[in-house]
């Protein structure tokens, strides 16, 4: 027997995003979100600790996708391990998630406290990926450099995907971004011997 | 005529760091810092807005070093421009700054709110460098990728410098870290054609 109403989580997320857009994030209360979703406040609090968590509840799952993929990658080449991790993380962003992700990003980046939280989420991701790489036996500074680069590719790709995502999947964008990163870091001409 | 006591800024910074180490950051007041430095509270507030700013007052100068160097670099190759910017930023960390930087880092990274502030400082740096690169005519995503990579090299190098900086300068560490970044992002064998 379900401990909460089936589908209530998704309904609460949609109701929250609609209300944030309609009347502002600061002005929206948990009671209003629950009412719009047709559930009680108690149902809200079974799913989320507060209204901010509605926007950030996916963070742990995204982090787990990255970290589990690093641990599970059949590759031994560190670069291939991070490529596998990016590939796994992209599954979190199927094309039908675009409208939610766009609306959420518009909200988060016009709200300084939410934008800070989003940035700190990226820092946490980079640290977690670095740790997972060290656990695969990759030493420093390679583990940190690869982890930061992985999150760089993820962040830059996510912005591109939000902007032009109707055409390209997150996985395709990430692949191109990773290639672009490598090419921007390649000297125009070989350094003098 | 000086508007504040000569040398009071450095004395206040040292006094604050000593007191934070001796009795804890949270327990230390501005009045105690001023008294230890032998100046009035008013002199403190002419230099810093609060005790946290004593630890972060250098941020704007570091950011200016990066941004000004991107603007002023004689190079046209984007990679060389960022290399010049890293070189300029390293001037902010001469070897005689090591003891202060080490004590400051120990404090910041054992204090979650200060560590968050430090991380957000890095995010601000990356955004500022990306903007400066775009103003040099470098397009996206290259500008963002290079800016993030510049800050990655800076951050990883700074950790290495703090750990083993008695031997190597920040500039030398950064040069090696940049090489390490490029080599970690180079595929072990060429991808199949």
Interface residues (C-beta under 8 A of the other chain):
Chain A: X77 X78 X79 X80 X116 X119 X120 X122 X123 X141 X142 X144 X145 X146 X148 X149 X152 X153 X155 X156 X159 X160 X177 X180 X181 X182 X184 X185 X186 X187 X188
Chain B: X77 X78 X79 X80 X116 X119 X120 X122 X123 X141 X142 X144 X145 X146 X148 X149 X152 X153 X155 X156 X159 X160 X177 X180 X181 X182 X184 X185 X186 X187 X188
